[in-house]
Amino acid sequence: QPEERSSLPAEREQREPSMDPYRRFAAKLDRRTVHVVDTSTGERVRNFGVDGHAADVRSVAISPDGANIVTGSGDKTASIWSRERNWLCVQVLRGHTSRVSSVAVSPDGASIVTG
């Protein structure tokens, strides 16, 4: 049986889910959908599309309090999605000169780092 492979090259995938420091929530991406899971029950809390990006999403990070998710995309932007607003995009971070392959939120939730 042939080995199952993703249609995205390895450098474009984030393989591990992002978790808040208290491990209450995990966020995993699947091309253009973010899956949010309650880690205590294993249940999906929410799936939401990241249609605000013009290219495939390459990375995801969840804020320490679980209130926001940050996504990075091949469209040279990072976006912030708010749980309070039913996972609507509340801010787009522009100005990157190439694709955003990684995103992280600082432990205090005050800063976002992209690369």
C-alpha positions as CSV (number, residue, x, y, z in Angstrom):
1,Q,0.0,0.0,0.0
2,P,1.4,3.4,-0.9
3,E,2.5,5.8,1.8
4,E,-0.1,8.5,2.4
5,R,1.4,12.0,1.8
6,S,0.1,15.5,2.3
7,S,-0.3,17.6,-0.9
8,L,1.8,20.3,0.7
9,P,5.6,20.1,0.8
10,A,7.1,19.4,4.2
11,E,8.5,22.9,4.6
12,R,4.9,24.3,4.3
13,E,3.3,22.2,7.0
14,Q,3.1,22.7,10.7
15,R,2.9,19.2,11.9
16,E,2.4,19.6,15.6
17,P,-0.6,21.4,17.2
18,S,-0.1,24.7,19.0
19,M,-1.1,24.6,22.7
20,D,-1.7,27.3,25.2
21,P,0.7,27.0,28.2
22,Y,-2.0,25.5,30.5
23,R,-2.8,22.9,27.8
24,R,-6.5,23.7,27.9
25,F,-6.7,24.2,24.1
26,A,-4.9,23.0,21.1
27,A,-5.0,24.5,17.6
28,K,-4.1,22.5,14.5
29,L,-4.3,23.7,10.9
30,D,-5.3,21.8,7.9
31,R,-4.5,24.0,4.9
32,R,-7.3,26.6,5.2
33,T,-9.0,25.4,8.3
34,V,-8.0,25.8,12.0
35,H,-9.3,23.1,14.4
36,V,-9.5,24.1,18.0
37,V,-9.7,21.2,20.5
38,D,-10.5,21.2,24.2
39,T,-7.5,19.1,25.5
40,S,-9.4,17.9,28.6
41,T,-12.2,16.3,26.7
42,G,-10.6,15.8,23.2
43,E,-13.7,17.4,21.7
44,R,-13.5,19.9,18.9
45,V,-14.5,23.3,20.3
46,R,-14.6,24.9,16.9
47,N,-13.4,24.7,13.3
48,F,-13.0,27.9,11.4
49,G,-11.8,28.8,7.9
50,V,-9.1,31.3,7.4
51,D,-10.5,32.7,4.3
52,G,-9.0,36.1,5.0
53,H,-5.7,34.7,3.7
54,A,-5.0,34.7,0.0
55,A,-2.7,31.7,0.2
56,D,-2.4,28.5,2.2
57,V,-1.9,28.9,6.0
58,R,1.5,27.6,7.0
59,S,1.6,28.1,10.8
60,V,-0.7,28.6,13.8
61,A,-0.2,29.7,17.4
62,I,-2.6,30.0,20.3
63,S,-2.3,32.8,22.9
64,P,-1.6,31.8,26.5
65,D,-5.2,32.5,27.6
66,G,-6.7,30.7,24.6
67,A,-8.5,33.9,23.6
68,N,-6.7,34.4,20.2
69,I,-5.2,32.4,17.5
70,V,-2.5,33.7,15.2
71,T,-2.0,32.3,11.7
72,G,0.8,32.9,9.2
73,S,0.4,32.5,5.5
74,G,2.1,32.3,2.1
75,D,0.4,35.6,1.3
76,K,3.0,37.5,3.4
77,T,0.6,38.2,6.2
78,A,-0.2,37.0,9.8
79,S,-3.7,37.3,11.1
80,I,-5.2,37.4,14.6
81,W,-8.5,35.6,15.2
82,S,-10.6,36.3,18.3
83,R,-12.5,33.7,20.3
84,E,-14.7,36.4,21.7
85,R,-15.8,37.4,18.2
86,N,-16.6,33.8,17.1
87,W,-13.1,33.4,15.6
88,L,-13.4,36.4,13.3
89,C,-10.2,38.0,12.1
90,V,-9.6,41.1,14.3
91,Q,-6.2,42.2,12.8
92,V,-4.0,41.5,9.8
93,L,-0.3,42.0,10.3
94,R,1.2,43.2,6.9
95,G,4.6,44.2,5.8
96,H,6.4,40.9,5.6
97,T,8.7,40.6,2.6
98,S,8.1,36.8,2.2
99,R,5.8,34.1,3.3
100,V,5.1,33.8,7.0
101,S,6.2,30.2,7.9
102,S,6.1,30.5,11.6
103,V,4.2,32.4,14.3
104,A,4.5,32.5,18.1
105,V,2.8,34.3,20.9
106,S,4.9,35.4,24.0
107,P,4.2,33.8,27.3
108,D,2.5,37.0,28.6
109,G,0.4,37.3,25.4
110,A,1.6,40.8,24.7
111,S,3.8,40.1,21.7
112,I,3.6,38.1,18.5
113,V,6.7,36.9,16.6
114,T,6.6,35.9,12.9
115,G,9.2,34.4,10.6
